[in-house]
Amino acid sequence: MTFDPTSFAPAHFRWAFADGVATVTIDKPSQKNPLTFESYAELRDTFRALVYVPAVKVVVITGAEGNFCSGGNVHDIIGPLTKMAMPELLAFTRMTGDLVKAIRGCPQPVIAAIDGVCAGAGAIIAMSADLRIATPRARTAFLFTRVGLAGCDMGACAILPRIIGQGRASDLLYTGRALGAEEGERWGFHNRLVEPEALLDEALATARALAAGPTFAHGMTKTQLNMEWNVSLETAIEMEAQAQAICMQTQDFTRAYDAFVAKQQPVFEGN
């Protein structure tokens, strides 16, 4: 899937693009913005395609009208899953995991703007983002045990402990309880809290600031954050040495130096 971000018109969520920033809005507010089989797949395909869309420099993902995402739709997803055979179930769980791989795999920083309900797969999407900005009324629940499933869904047992620690992740994944906004900020799940009316503006301002930075280097940072999870310190340092040497060949590195010498602010172009 490839697309022009200025004309892209997805069928299952809203898309806006300006100033290098794409905004994805999960938009079914009457049901607190659930996911369906189709929206899962379209989100996965979109984030996969962003690898090849350099015009998009940062992505903001949010939900419509006071909630982020309530997870898999009970009637459209949960009901049909109870009637599927193992091959179909495994195809579904691999597809949902592919959405996380796509969010983590695209070079663009992804910012989750979280208000209200952020549950199930919605909590996983928020977890998969690079940054999370929330409101005081945000409630995040990895509620898989509440429906008789394991907490190890869509990479939660790998990613969540790296954000908040093993003990805190165990608490959320075993109990399925809701993580309040202030607790989430204290634990490091939320980067910061803002009032609901300021949420999208704050997320977009953060996104525009990142988009104005050295975006090739941001992509390298994200790649290294992903790749260094399971390597030794010696390997990580060598990987970063090679990554940084690559960044030193970019024009943005030279632009920063020239601007410093001229006592000006650098203007980065992402190359």
C-alpha positions in Angstrom: 0.0 0.0 0.0 1.4 3.4 -1.0 -0.4 6.7 -1.0 -0.2 10.4 -1.3 -0.8 11.8 2.3 -2.5 14.9 0.9 -5.2 12.9 -0.7 -5.3 9.6 1.3 -8.9 8.8 2.3 -9.1 5.7 4.5 -12.4 4.0 4.9 -12.3 3.1 8.6 -10.7 6.1 10.4 -10.2 9.8 9.8 -6.9 11.1 8.3 -5.6 14.7 8.2 -2.2 15.9 7.0 -0.5 19.2 7.3 3.0 20.5 8.0 4.5 17.0 7.8 2.2 15.7 10.5 -0.4 13.1 9.9 -3.3 12.8 12.3 -5.2 9.5 12.6 -8.5 9.7 14.4 -10.4 6.5 15.4 -13.9 7.8 14.8 -16.9 5.9 16.1 -17.7 7.9 19.2 -21.1 6.4 19.9 -19.2 3.2 20.9 -16.1 4.9 22.4 -14.2 4.3 19.2 -13.8 0.5 19.0 -11.8 -1.4 16.4 -13.2 -3.8 13.8 -11.5 -6.5 11.7 -11.5 -3.9 8.9 -10.1 -1.0 10.9 -7.4 -3.2 12.4 -6.2 -4.2 8.9 -6.4 -0.7 7.4 -4.4 0.8 10.3 -1.8 -1.9 9.9 -1.5 -1.3 6.2 -1.3 2.4 6.7 1.5 2.3 9.2 3.3 -0.2 7.0 3.0 2.1 4.1 4.4 5.1 6.0 7.9 3.5 5.8 7.8 4.7 2.2 6.2 8.1 2.7 8.9 10.5 3.7 6.5 13.5 3.4 4.9 12.2 6.7 7.4 13.1 9.4 5.4 12.5 12.6 2.0 10.7 13.3 -0.5 11.6 15.9 -3.1 9.0 16.7 -6.2 9.9 18.8 -9.9 9.1 19.2 -13.0 11.2 18.5 -15.2 13.0 21.1 -13.6 12.4 24.4 -12.4 8.8 24.2 -9.3 7.2 22.7 -10.3 3.6 21.8 -12.3 1.0 23.6 -10.6 -2.0 21.9 -12.1 -4.7 19.8 -15.8 -4.2 19.1 -17.8 -6.7 21.2 -20.3 -7.6 18.5 -18.1 -7.2 15.4 -15.0 -9.0 16.8 -15.4 -10.7 20.2 -18.6 -12.6 19.2 -17.2 -13.9 15.9 -14.0 -15.0 17.6 -15.8 -17.3 19.9 -17.0 -19.3 16.9 -13.7 -19.5 15.0 -11.4 -22.5 14.7 -7.7 -22.3 15.7 -6.3 -21.4 12.2 -8.7 -18.5 12.0 -8.0 -17.4 15.5 -4.2 -17.5 14.9 -4.6 -15.5 11.7 -6.5 -12.8 13.7 -4.0 -12.6 16.6 -1.1 -12.4 14.1 -2.9 -9.6 12.2 -3.4 -7.6 15.4 0.2 -8.1 16.4 1.2 -6.9 12.9 -0.4 -3.5 13.7 2.0 -3.2 16.7 4.9 -4.2 14.4 3.8 -1.6 11.9 3.6 1.2 14.5 7.0 0.3 15.9 8.5 -0.3 12.4 7.6 3.0 10.7 10.4 5.5 11.0 8.1 8.3 12.1 7.7 9.1 15.8 4.1 8.3 16.8 2.3 10.3 19.4 -0.8 9.0 21.1 -3.2 11.7 22.3 -5.3 9.9 24.9 -8.6 11.0 26.4 -11.2 9.0 28.3 -11.4 5.3 27.6 -8.2 3.6 26.4 -8.8 -0.1 26.7 -7.8 -3.5 25.3 -6.3 -3.0 21.9 -6.7 0.7 22.4 -4.3 0.5 25.3 -2.0 -1.6 23.2 -2.0 1.1 20.4 -1.2 3.7 23.0 1.6 1.5 24.4 3.0 1.1 20.9 3.4 4.8 20.4 6.7 6.6 21.0 5.1 9.3 23.2 1.8 9.4 25.1 0.0 12.7 26.0 -3.1 12.2 28.1 -5.8 14.1 29.9 -6.6 13.8 33.6 -9.7 11.7 32.7 -7.8 9.1 30.7 -8.2 5.6 31.9 -6.0 2.9 30.4 -6.9 -0.8 30.9 -5.2 -3.9 29.5 -8.4 -5.8 30.3 -7.7 -9.0 28.5 -8.0 -11.1 31.7 -11.5 -9.6 32.2 -12.7 -11.5 29.1 -10.9 -14.7 30.0 -7.7 -14.1 28.0 -4.0 -13.8 28.8 -2.4 -10.5 29.4 0.2 -11.4 26.8 -1.5 -9.7 23.8 0.0 -7.9 20.9 3.4 -7.6 22.5 2.3 -6.3 25.9 4.6 -8.6 27.9 7.6 -7.3 25.9 6.8 -3.6 25.6 4.9 -2.6 28.7 7.6 -3.7 31.2 10.1 -1.6 29.3 7.9 1.5 29.8 6.7 1.1 33.4 8.7 -1.8 34.8 8.0 -5.5 35.3 6.1 -5.3 38.6 3.8 -2.5 37.5 3.2 -4.2 34.1 2.4 -7.5 36.0 -0.2 -5.6 38.1 -2.0 -4.2 35.0 -1.8 -7.4 32.9 -2.9 -9.8 35.7 -5.7 -7.7 37.0 -6.9 -5.8 33.9 -7.6 -2.8 36.2 -7.7 0.7 34.8 -4.6 2.8 35.1 -5.6 6.3 36.1 -4.1 9.3 34.4 -2.1 10.7 37.4 -0.8 7.2 38.3 0.0 6.6 34.6 2.1 9.8 34.5 3.8 8.9 37.8 4.7 5.4 36.4 6.0 6.9 33.2 3.3 5.5 30.9 2.1 9.0 30.1 4.8 11.6 29.2 2.5 14.4 30.4 -1.0 15.3 31.2 -3.0 18.3 29.7 -6.6 19.4 30.0 -9.0 17.8 27.5 -9.5 21.0 25.5 -5.8 21.3 25.0 -5.0 17.7 24.2 -4.9 17.7 20.4 -3.2 21.1 20.2 -0.5 19.9 22.6 0.0 16.7 20.6 0.2 18.6 17.3 2.6 21.1 18.7 4.8 18.3 19.9 4.5 16.7 16.5 5.4 19.8 14.6 8.4 20.4 16.8 9.6 16.9 16.0 8.8 17.4 12.3 11.0 20.5 12.3 13.9 18.6 13.7 16.4 16.2 12.0 13.8 13.6 10.9 16.3 11.2 9.4 18.0 11.1 12.7 14.7 10.7 14.5 14.1 7.6 12.4 17.5 6.3 13.3 16.7 6.8 17.0 13.5 4.9 16.7 15.2 2.1 14.9 17.9 1.8 17.6 15.3 1.9 20.4 13.6 -1.1 18.8 16.8 -3.0 17.9 18.7 -2.6 21.1 16.1 -4.4 23.3 17.8 -7.8 23.0 21.5 -7.2 22.4 24.5 -6.9 24.7 25.8 -3.5 25.8 28.9 -4.0 23.6 26.7 -4.7 20.6 24.4 -1.8 21.4 27.3 0.6 21.6 28.7 -0.6 18.3 25.3 -0.4 16.6 25.0 3.2 17.9 28.5 4.1 16.7 27.5 3.0 13.2 24.1 4.7 13.3 25.6 8.0 14.5 28.3 7.8 11.8 25.6 7.5 9.2 23.8 10.6 10.7 27.1 12.5 10.6 27.0 12.2 6.8 23.6 13.9 6.6 23.2 17.6 5.5 21.2 18.2 8.7 24.4 17.6 10.7 26.3 20.2 8.6 23.3 22.6 8.8 23.4 22.4 12.6 27.1 23.2 12.6 26.8 26.1 10.1 23.9 27.6 12.1 25.9 27.3 15.4 28.8 29.1 13.8 26.5 31.8 12.4 24.7 32.1 15.8 21.4 31.1 14.2 18.8 28.4 14.7 19.3 25.4 12.3 16.6 24.7 9.8 16.5 20.9 9.3 15.3 19.2 6.1 15.5 15.6 7.1 18.4 14.6 4.8 
